Amino acid sequence: MQRRLVIVLVLIVVTPLVALAWLGVRMARSEQRLVRQRIQEALIARLRDMDARIQGLLEQRAQRLIELTDAVEYRAEALRKLVRSTPEIDQVFIQAPDGSLLHPAPGGELSQAEREFLFRARRIFADRVLWSSMAEEGSRKAPNPASGPGLGAAQTVTRPDHGWYAWYWDQGLHLIFWRQDRHGNLIGAELSRERLLSDVINELPPPADEGSPPIALVDSRGEVVFQLGEGVVDLSAPSAVELPLTPPLGGWRLRQEDRGGPAIGTAGLLAGAGGFLAVALALGWLGIYLYRESTRDLREAAQRVRFVNQVSHELRTPLTNIRLYAELLEQQLDDDDEHAREQLAVIVSESHRLSRLIGNVLAFARQQRGRLQLHPKMAVLDDTAATVIEHFRPSLERAGVVVETSLAAPAPFPFDADAVEQVLANLLSNVEKYAAAGGWLRVASSQGGESATVTVEDHGPGIPREKVDAIFEPFVRLSDRLNEGVSGTGIGLTIARELARLHGGELRLVASAQGARFELWLPTETGRGGRT
């Protein structure tokens, strides 16, 4: 009992602490996740701002190229001069709607730079890639089919279509700006990759603060082409925040390592630890208080039990003397003195009942301490049953109960006759207290094979269905009303079933059409008994 009490109290203290610690850890992790989410949102917002700056640069570059190509004459020398005077571009081209190149013309006299351009962009012109790109960009008007391939073919549109085309060659990403002129031709320019990279870098803002992780500009090959801030950029870090640039620079991306949110501060840790310690101390004090109070109650209960046991032991000796002298006096009375015999019979009957009560109390106390033992000897079950019946017959008949017997277990086998007498006495005592109004009792025994059985049944009110599973529990009575006229401790059936089980048998309530029917089953083979 003490061990169970300690375990329960430890659980009462430990369980809230574990729950509180678990909740604190979850809250801390949730707070960390929230902080990290906010940091990542701030990082993403900063990268998006950089992307917007780069897109602004490209829009300015597109506007400048539109102005330059609008002003230039469509002559080879003029176009070459435009390339030489404009550091932002490496080459200029003009492609007719039928796909033929008007400049640089593949069959004409070309510079080394023009030949290299035609070589690296040959697939673009051969597959009419730019015209497909124009369609994907959602050009406002399709090229006029009547427009000829010449430089002077006339067609007027209110707003020229233009866009960007990106492709990969040698060192990585290359950009072409294209637009459709008044004649339906595509005029475009290949941007200088080095100048574009320089301009993009110039558009990037300085680091937010000195200790922030560096921001890297990563190209299409996965190489860092530039970084903002000091430190080593780890491209394999799984916690980095990345943002691909908006097309046409979609092959490039901005990357900043997320080094996690700030750890919970010392003040926060101390506050959390202090709160946890305060709760732990409060629960510990509560556990100690409950333990002391419970053990005090247990000590008081144990003292009461010892007192009852001592009183019960003390009562056995005078009660035995009372029964002995009452029986001797009964034998010495004259047969004509019926009144005295009746009074003496009450004394004998009540002394027997008190003996059974004391026996039950002492047996229950031994059972609670694990000291309830049997002393089996060879005996006849019918003789034991007949002895109990004869003890109860006078009081039962005075109560108007007709007693019927059918004893058929004459073969001796090892069992504790005193214990079986106590079992049967408890069953007959219950009939006397609860079922006397039924006016009938039957005790039957049988024996065969490896077991013997005694059945006790009556025509009383029976056992309520809701009490069937509880009647063998200690201190359970069919009624707890003080004015019901029936006395009892509620441990008789508990002791009876325990004594049956110590024999290796069982005491059970059997279904009956009327009243109650109990069946005591005992094994008859030697060695089949219970603890001894």
C-alpha positions as CSV (number, residue, x, y, z in Angstrom):
1,M,0.0,0.0,0.0
2,Q,2.8,2.4,0.9
3,R,4.6,1.7,-2.4
4,R,1.4,2.3,-4.4
5,L,0.8,5.5,-2.5
6,V,4.4,6.7,-3.2
7,I,4.0,5.8,-6.9
8,V,0.7,7.7,-7.1
9,L,2.1,10.8,-5.4
10,V,5.2,10.7,-7.6
11,L,2.9,10.6,-10.6
12,I,0.9,13.5,-9.2
13,V,4.0,15.6,-8.9
14,V,6.0,14.4,-12.0
15,T,3.1,14.3,-14.5
16,P,2.4,18.1,-14.3
17,L,6.1,18.9,-14.3
18,V,6.6,16.7,-17.4
19,A,3.5,18.3,-19.0
20,L,4.7,21.8,-18.1
21,A,8.2,21.1,-19.4
22,W,6.8,19.6,-22.7
23,L,4.5,22.6,-23.0
24,G,7.4,25.0,-22.4
25,V,9.6,23.2,-25.0
26,R,6.7,23.4,-27.5
27,M,6.1,27.0,-26.8
28,A,9.8,27.8,-27.1
29,R,10.0,25.9,-30.4
30,S,6.9,27.6,-31.6
31,E,8.4,31.0,-30.7
32,Q,11.6,30.0,-32.5
33,R,9.7,28.9,-35.6
34,L,7.8,32.2,-35.5
35,V,11.0,34.2,-35.2
36,R,12.6,32.2,-38.0
37,Q,9.5,32.7,-40.2
38,R,9.6,36.4,-39.6
39,I,13.3,36.5,-40.4
40,Q,12.9,34.6,-43.5
41,E,10.0,36.8,-44.6
42,A,12.3,39.8,-44.0
43,L,15.1,38.2,-46.0
44,I,12.7,37.3,-48.8
45,A,11.4,40.9,-48.8
46,R,15.0,42.2,-49.1
47,L,15.8,39.9,-51.9
48,R,12.6,40.9,-53.7
49,D,13.6,44.5,-53.4
50,M,16.9,43.7,-55.0
51,D,15.1,41.8,-57.8
52,A,12.9,44.8,-58.3
53,R,16.0,47.1,-58.6
54,I,17.5,44.7,-61.2
55,Q,14.2,44.7,-63.2
56,G,14.2,48.4,-63.1
57,L,17.7,48.4,-64.5
58,L,16.6,46.1,-67.4
59,E,13.6,48.3,-68.1
60,Q,15.9,51.4,-68.3
61,R,18.2,49.4,-70.6
62,A,15.3,48.3,-72.8
63,Q,14.1,51.9,-73.1
64,R,17.6,53.1,-74.1
65,L,18.0,50.4,-76.7
66,I,14.6,51.3,-78.2
67,E,15.8,54.9,-78.5
68,L,19.1,53.9,-80.0
69,T,17.7,51.5,-82.6
70,D,15.0,54.0,-83.5
71,A,17.6,56.6,-84.3
72,V,20.1,54.5,-86.2
73,E,20.1,54.0,-90.0
74,Y,19.7,50.4,-91.2
75,R,23.1,50.4,-92.9
76,A,26.0,48.1,-91.9
77,E,28.4,50.9,-91.1
78,A,25.9,52.8,-89.0
79,L,25.0,49.6,-87.1
80,R,28.7,48.8,-86.5
81,K,29.3,52.3,-85.3
82,L,26.4,51.9,-82.9
83,V,28.0,48.8,-81.4
84,R,31.4,50.6,-81.0
85,S,29.8,53.6,-79.3
86,T,27.6,51.7,-77.0
87,P,29.4,49.7,-74.3
88,E,26.2,48.0,-73.1
89,I,25.9,45.9,-76.2
90,D,28.2,43.4,-78.0
91,Q,26.4,43.1,-81.3
92,V,23.4,44.3,-83.2
93,F,21.3,42.3,-85.7
94,I,18.3,42.7,-88.0
95,Q,16.1,39.7,-89.0
96,A,13.4,39.8,-91.6
97,P,10.0,38.2,-91.0
98,D,11.0,35.3,-93.3
99,G,13.9,34.5,-91.0
100,S,16.7,35.8,-93.1
101,L,19.4,37.9,-91.5
102,L,19.7,41.4,-93.0
103,H,22.6,42.3,-90.6
104,P,25.1,40.9,-90.1
105,A,24.4,39.3,-93.5
106,P,26.0,35.8,-93.5
107,G,27.1,36.2,-97.1
108,G,28.6,39.6,-96.7
109,E,31.8,41.0,-95.4
110,L,31.9,40.4,-91.7
111,S,34.2,41.3,-88.8
112,Q,35.6,38.8,-86.4
113,A,33.1,39.8,-83.7
114,E,30.2,39.5,-86.1
115,R,31.3,36.0,-87.2
116,E,31.6,34.9,-83.6
117,F,28.1,36.3,-82.9
118,L,26.6,34.4,-85.9
119,F,28.3,31.2,-84.7
120,R,27.0,31.3,-81.1
121,A,23.5,32.6,-82.1
122,R,23.1,30.3,-85.2
123,R,20.4,28.2,-83.6
124,I,18.4,31.2,-82.5
125,F,18.2,32.6,-86.1
126,A,17.8,29.2,-87.8
127,D,14.9,28.2,-85.6
128,R,13.2,31.6,-85.6
129,V,13.4,31.5,-81.8
130,L,12.9,35.3,-81.4
131,W,9.7,35.2,-83.4
132,S,8.4,32.5,-81.1
133,S,9.6,34.5,-78.1
134,M,7.6,37.5,-79.5
135,A,4.5,35.4,-79.7
136,E,5.0,34.2,-76.1
137,E,5.4,37.7,-74.9
138,G,2.0,38.5,-76.3
139,S,2.8,41.0,-79.0
140,R,0.1,43.5,-79.8
141,K,0.1,42.9,-83.5
142,A,1.4,40.0,-85.6
143,P,3.9,41.0,-88.4
144,N,2.2,42.0,-91.6
145,P,2.6,39.1,-94.2
146,A,2.8,41.6,-97.0
147,S,5.9,43.1,-95.5
148,G,8.9,42.2,-97.6
149,P,12.3,41.3,-96.4
150,G,13.9,44.5,-97.4
151,L,15.0,47.2,-95.0
152,G,12.6,49.7,-96.5
153,A,9.4,47.7,-96.4
154,A,6.7,49.9,-95.0
155,Q,4.4,49.1,-92.2
156,T,3.4,51.3,-89.4
157,V,2.3,50.2,-85.9
158,T,1.3,52.5,-83.1
159,R,3.6,50.8,-80.6
160,P,6.5,48.5,-81.5
161,D,6.7,45.1,-79.7
162,H,9.8,44.3,-77.7
163,G,11.1,41.8,-75.2
164,W,14.1,39.9,-73.9
165,Y,15.4,36.5,-74.8
166,A,17.9,34.6,-72.7
167,W,20.1,31.7,-73.7
168,Y,23.1,29.9,-72.5
169,W,26.5,29.8,-74.2
170,D,30.0,29.2,-73.0
171,Q,30.3,31.5,-69.9
172,G,26.6,31.2,-69.0
173,L,23.6,33.4,-69.5
174,H,23.5,35.7,-72.5
175,L,20.7,38.3,-73.1
176,I,19.2,39.6,-76.4
177,F,16.9,42.5,-76.5
178,W,14.6,42.5,-79.5
179,R,11.9,44.8,-80.9
180,Q,9.8,44.9,-84.0
181,D,10.4,48.0,-86.1
182,R,8.0,49.9,-88.3
183,H,8.7,47.6,-91.2
184,G,8.0,44.3,-89.4
185,N,11.6,43.4,-89.0
186,L,13.2,42.3,-85.7
187,I,16.0,44.5,-84.7
188,G,17.9,43.4,-81.6
189,A,21.1,43.7,-79.6
190,E,23.1,41.2,-77.7
191,L,24.0,42.7,-74.3
192,S,27.5,42.7,-73.0
193,R,27.6,40.1,-70.3
194,E,30.4,41.8,-68.3
195,R,28.7,45.2,-68.5
196,L,25.3,43.8,-67.5
197,L,26.9,42.0,-64.5
198,S,28.6,45.2,-63.5
199,D,25.4,47.2,-63.7
200,V,23.4,44.6,-61.8
201,I,26.0,44.6,-59.0
202,N,25.8,48.4,-58.8
203,E,22.1,48.2,-58.4
204,L,22.4,46.0,-55.3
205,P,22.1,47.9,-52.0
206,P,24.8,47.6,-49.3
207,P,24.4,45.0,-46.5
208,A,21.6,45.8,-43.9
209,D,24.1,45.6,-41.1
210,E,27.7,44.6,-40.4
211,G,26.9,41.2,-38.8
212,S,24.3,40.0,-41.3
213,P,25.0,37.0,-43.5
214,P,26.3,37.8,-47.0
215,I,24.0,37.9,-50.0
216,A,25.2,36.0,-53.0
217,L,24.4,36.5,-56.6
218,V,24.6,33.0,-58.1
219,D,24.7,32.4,-61.8
220,S,23.1,29.6,-63.9
221,R,26.2,27.5,-63.4
222,G,25.8,27.6,-59.6
223,E,28.8,29.8,-59.1
224,V,28.9,32.9,-56.9
225,V,29.5,35.9,-59.3
226,F,29.2,38.5,-56.5
227,Q,28.4,38.7,-52.8
228,L,27.3,41.5,-50.5
229,G,28.9,41.5,-47.1
230,E,31.7,39.6,-45.6
231,G,31.9,35.9,-44.8
232,V,32.0,32.6,-46.7
233,V,28.9,31.8,-48.8
234,D,28.0,28.1,-48.3
235,L,25.9,27.0,-51.3
236,S,25.2,23.7,-49.6
237,A,23.6,25.2,-46.5
238,P,20.0,23.8,-46.3
239,S,18.7,26.8,-44.3
240,A,19.5,29.5,-46.9
241,V,16.8,31.7,-48.5
242,E,16.8,31.8,-52.2
243,L,14.9,33.9,-54.8
244,P,15.3,33.4,-58.5
245,L,15.5,36.6,-60.4
246,T,12.6,37.6,-62.6
247,P,13.0,36.7,-66.3
248,P,14.9,37.3,-68.4
249,L,17.5,36.7,-65.6
250,G,15.6,33.7,-64.3
251,G,18.8,31.5,-64.5
252,W,20.3,33.7,-61.8
253,R,19.3,33.8,-58.2
254,L,19.9,35.7,-55.0
255,R,20.8,33.7,-52.0
256,Q,21.2,34.6,-48.3
257,E,22.0,32.1,-45.6
258,D,19.4,31.9,-42.8
259,R,21.4,31.5,-39.6
260,G,18.4,31.2,-37.5
261,G,16.6,33.6,-35.2
262,P,18.1,34.9,-32.1
263,A,18.3,32.4,-29.2
264,I,16.0,32.9,-26.3
265,G,17.7,35.5,-24.1
266,T,19.3,34.9,-20.8
267,A,16.5,36.8,-19.1
268,G,13.9,34.7,-20.9
269,L,15.7,31.5,-19.9
270,L,16.0,32.6,-16.3
271,A,12.3,33.6,-16.2
272,G,11.3,30.3,-17.6
273,A,13.6,28.3,-15.3
274,G,12.4,30.3,-12.3
275,G,8.8,29.7,-13.2
276,F,9.4,26.0,-13.7
277,L,11.3,25.8,-10.4
278,A,8.5,27.5,-8.6
279,V,5.9,25.1,-9.9
280,A,8.2,22.2,-9.2
281,L,8.6,23.3,-5.5
282,A,4.9,23.9,-5.2
283,L,4.1,20.5,-6.6
284,G,6.8,18.9,-4.5
285,W,5.5,20.5,-1.3
286,L,2.0,19.4,-2.3
287,G,3.2,15.8,-2.8
288,I,5.0,15.8,0.6
289,Y,1.9,17.2,2.3
290,L,-0.4,14.6,0.6
291,Y,2.0,11.8,1.5
292,R,2.2,12.8,5.1
293,E,-1.6,13.2,5.4
294,S,-2.2,9.9,3.6
295,T,0.3,8.0,5.6
296,R,-1.2,9.5,8.8
297,D,-4.6,8.3,7.6
298,L,-3.1,4.9,6.8
299,R,-1.5,4.7,10.2
300,E,-4.7,5.6,11.9
301,A,-6.6,3.0,9.7
302,A,-4.0,0.4,10.6
303,Q,-4.3,1.2,14.3
304,R,-8.1,0.8,14.0
305,V,-7.7,-2.5,12.2
306,R,-5.2,-3.7,14.8
307,F,-7.6,-2.6,17.5
308,V,-10.5,-4.5,15.9
309,N,-8.3,-7.6,15.5
310,Q,-7.2,-7.4,19.1
311,V,-10.7,-6.9,20.3
312,S,-11.9,-9.8,18.1
313,H,-9.1,-12.1,19.6
314,E,-10.1,-11.0,23.1
315,L,-13.7,-11.8,22.4
316,R,-13.1,-15.3,21.2
317,T,-12.2,-16.7,24.6
318,P,-15.2,-15.4,26.5
319,L,-17.5,-16.1,23.6
320,T,-16.2,-19.7,23.5
321,N,-16.9,-20.0,27.2
322,I,-20.4,-18.6,26.8
323,R,-21.2,-21.1,24.0
324,L,-19.7,-24.0,26.1
325,Y,-21.6,-23.2,29.3
326,A,-24.8,-22.4,27.3
327,E,-24.7,-25.9,25.7
328,L,-23.9,-27.6,29.0
329,L,-26.9,-25.7,30.6
330,E,-29.1,-26.8,27.7
331,Q,-28.3,-30.4,28.4
332,Q,-29.1,-30.0,32.2
333,L,-32.5,-28.3,31.8
334,D,-35.6,-30.2,32.3
335,D,-37.5,-31.2,29.2
336,D,-40.6,-29.6,30.6
337,D,-39.0,-26.1,30.9
338,E,-39.7,-25.0,27.2
339,H,-39.5,-21.3,28.0
340,A,-36.0,-21.6,29.4
341,R,-34.9,-23.8,26.5
342,E,-36.2,-21.3,24.0
343,Q,-34.2,-18.5,25.8
344,L,-31.1,-20.6,26.0
345,A,-31.4,-21.5,22.3
346,V,-31.4,-17.8,21.5
347,I,-28.2,-17.5,23.5
348,V,-26.5,-20.4,21.7
349,S,-27.7,-19.1,18.3
350,E,-26.5,-15.6,18.8
351,S,-23.1,-16.9,20.2
352,H,-22.7,-18.9,17.0
353,R,-23.5,-15.9,14.9
354,L,-21.1,-13.8,16.9
355,S,-18.4,-16.5,16.5
356,R,-19.0,-16.4,12.7
357,L,-18.7,-12.7,12.6
358,I,-15.5,-12.7,14.6
359,G,-14.1,-15.5,12.4
360,N,-14.9,-13.4,9.3
361,V,-13.2,-10.3,10.7
362,L,-10.1,-12.3,11.6
363,A,-10.0,-14.1,8.3
364,F,-10.4,-10.9,6.3
365,A,-7.6,-9.3,8.3
366,R,-5.3,-12.3,7.6
367,Q,-6.3,-12.1,3.9
368,Q,-5.4,-8.4,3.7
369,R,-2.0,-9.2,5.1
370,G,-1.6,-12.2,2.8
371,R,-1.5,-14.6,5.8
372,L,-4.8,-16.5,5.2
373,Q,-3.8,-20.1,5.2
374,L,-5.5,-23.5,4.9
375,H,-4.9,-26.8,6.7
376,P,-6.3,-29.5,4.5
377,K,-6.9,-33.0,5.8
378,M,-8.9,-36.0,4.5
379,A,-12.5,-35.3,5.3
380,V,-16.0,-35.9,3.9
381,L,-17.8,-33.0,2.3
382,D,-21.2,-34.2,3.2
383,D,-20.3,-34.4,6.9
384,T,-19.0,-30.8,6.9
385,A,-22.2,-29.6,5.1
386,A,-24.5,-31.6,7.5
387,T,-22.7,-30.0,10.5
388,V,-23.3,-26.5,9.2
389,I,-27.0,-27.3,8.3
390,E,-27.7,-28.7,11.8
391,H,-26.2,-25.5,13.4
392,F,-28.5,-23.4,11.3
393,R,-31.6,-25.6,11.2
394,P,-33.2,-24.4,14.5
395,S,-32.9,-20.7,13.7
396,L,-34.0,-21.2,10.1
397,E,-37.1,-23.2,11.1
398,R,-38.0,-20.6,13.7
399,A,-37.9,-18.1,10.8
400,G,-40.3,-20.3,8.8
401,V,-37.7,-21.6,6.3
402,V,-38.2,-25.2,5.1
403,V,-34.7,-26.8,4.8
404,E,-34.2,-29.4,2.1
405,T,-31.0,-31.4,1.7
406,S,-29.6,-33.6,-1.0
407,L,-26.1,-34.6,0.0
408,A,-24.3,-36.9,-2.4
409,A,-20.6,-36.3,-1.8
410,P,-19.6,-39.2,0.6
411,A,-16.0,-39.9,-0.6
412,P,-13.3,-38.3,1.5
413,F,-10.7,-36.0,-0.1
414,P,-8.3,-33.4,1.3
415,F,-9.7,-30.0,2.2
416,D,-9.8,-27.7,5.2
417,A,-13.1,-28.6,6.9
418,D,-13.1,-25.5,9.1
419,A,-12.6,-23.2,6.1
420,V,-15.4,-25.0,4.1
421,E,-17.6,-24.7,7.2
422,Q,-17.0,-21.0,7.3
423,V,-17.9,-20.7,3.6
424,L,-21.2,-22.6,4.0
425,A,-22.0,-20.8,7.2
426,N,-21.7,-17.5,5.4
427,L,-24.0,-18.7,2.7
428,L,-26.6,-20.0,5.2
429,S,-26.3,-16.9,7.3
430,N,-27.2,-14.8,4.2
431,V,-30.2,-16.9,3.6
432,E,-31.3,-16.4,7.2
433,K,-30.8,-12.6,6.9
434,Y,-31.9,-11.9,3.4
435,A,-34.1,-14.8,2.1
436,A,-36.1,-16.0,5.1
437,A,-39.2,-14.5,3.5
438,G,-39.0,-17.0,0.7
439,G,-39.6,-19.9,3.2
440,W,-37.4,-22.4,1.4
441,L,-33.8,-23.5,1.4
442,R,-32.1,-26.3,-0.4
443,V,-28.5,-27.5,0.2
444,A,-27.3,-30.1,-2.3
445,S,-23.9,-31.7,-2.9
446,S,-22.4,-33.9,-5.6
447,Q,-19.1,-35.5,-6.3
448,G,-17.6,-37.1,-9.3
449,G,-14.5,-37.1,-11.4
450,E,-12.0,-34.6,-10.1
451,S,-14.4,-32.2,-8.2
452,A,-17.1,-31.9,-5.6
453,T,-19.8,-29.3,-5.5
454,V,-22.1,-27.8,-2.9
455,T,-25.1,-25.8,-4.0
456,V,-27.1,-23.4,-1.7
457,E,-30.3,-22.0,-3.2
458,D,-33.3,-20.2,-1.8
459,H,-36.6,-18.6,-2.9
460,G,-35.8,-15.1,-1.5
461,P,-35.7,-11.8,-3.3
462,G,-32.5,-12.8,-5.2
463,I,-29.6,-10.6,-6.2
464,P,-30.3,-7.4,-8.1
465,R,-28.8,-7.5,-11.6
466,E,-26.7,-4.4,-10.9
467,K,-25.2,-6.1,-7.8
468,V,-24.2,-9.4,-9.4
469,D,-20.7,-8.3,-10.2
470,A,-20.2,-6.5,-6.9
471,I,-21.4,-8.9,-4.2
472,F,-18.1,-10.6,-3.8
473,E,-16.3,-7.3,-3.2
474,P,-15.5,-6.4,0.4
475,F,-17.9,-4.2,2.3
476,V,-20.6,-4.5,-0.4
477,R,-24.1,-5.1,1.0
478,L,-27.4,-5.3,-0.9
479,S,-28.7,-2.4,1.2
480,D,-26.9,0.0,3.5
481,R,-30.1,1.3,5.2
482,L,-29.8,1.2,9.0
483,N,-33.4,0.5,9.5
484,E,-33.6,-2.5,7.1
485,G,-33.5,-4.9,10.1
486,V,-30.6,-6.9,8.8
487,S,-27.0,-6.7,10.2
488,G,-23.8,-7.6,8.5
489,T,-20.3,-6.5,7.7
490,G,-20.3,-7.0,3.9
491,I,-17.2,-9.3,4.0
492,G,-18.8,-12.7,4.3
493,L,-18.9,-13.5,0.6
494,T,-15.5,-12.0,0.1
495,I,-14.0,-14.3,2.7
496,A,-16.0,-17.3,1.3
497,R,-14.8,-16.9,-2.2
498,E,-11.2,-16.3,-1.1
499,L,-11.3,-19.6,1.0
500,A,-12.7,-21.4,-2.0
501,R,-10.0,-20.1,-4.3
502,L,-7.3,-21.1,-1.8
503,H,-8.5,-24.6,-2.2
504,G,-8.1,-24.2,-6.0
505,G,-11.8,-24.1,-6.4
506,E,-14.4,-21.3,-6.8
507,L,-17.5,-19.8,-5.3
508,R,-19.9,-18.4,-7.9
509,L,-23.4,-17.1,-8.3
510,V,-25.4,-19.2,-10.7
511,A,-28.4,-18.0,-12.6
512,S,-31.7,-19.0,-11.0
513,A,-35.3,-18.6,-11.9
514,Q,-36.2,-17.6,-8.4
515,G,-34.1,-16.4,-5.5
516,A,-30.3,-16.8,-5.3
517,R,-28.2,-19.8,-6.1
518,F,-24.6,-20.1,-5.0
519,E,-22.3,-23.0,-6.0
520,L,-19.1,-24.0,-4.2
521,W,-16.8,-26.0,-6.4
522,L,-13.8,-27.8,-4.9
523,P,-11.1,-30.0,-6.6
524,T,-10.9,-33.5,-5.1
525,E,-7.5,-34.7,-6.4
526,T,-4.6,-34.5,-4.0
527,G,-2.3,-31.6,-4.8
528,R,-5.0,-29.6,-6.7
529,G,-5.5,-27.4,-3.7
530,G,-4.4,-23.8,-3.3
531,R,-2.0,-22.2,-0.9
532,T,-1.4,-24.0,2.4
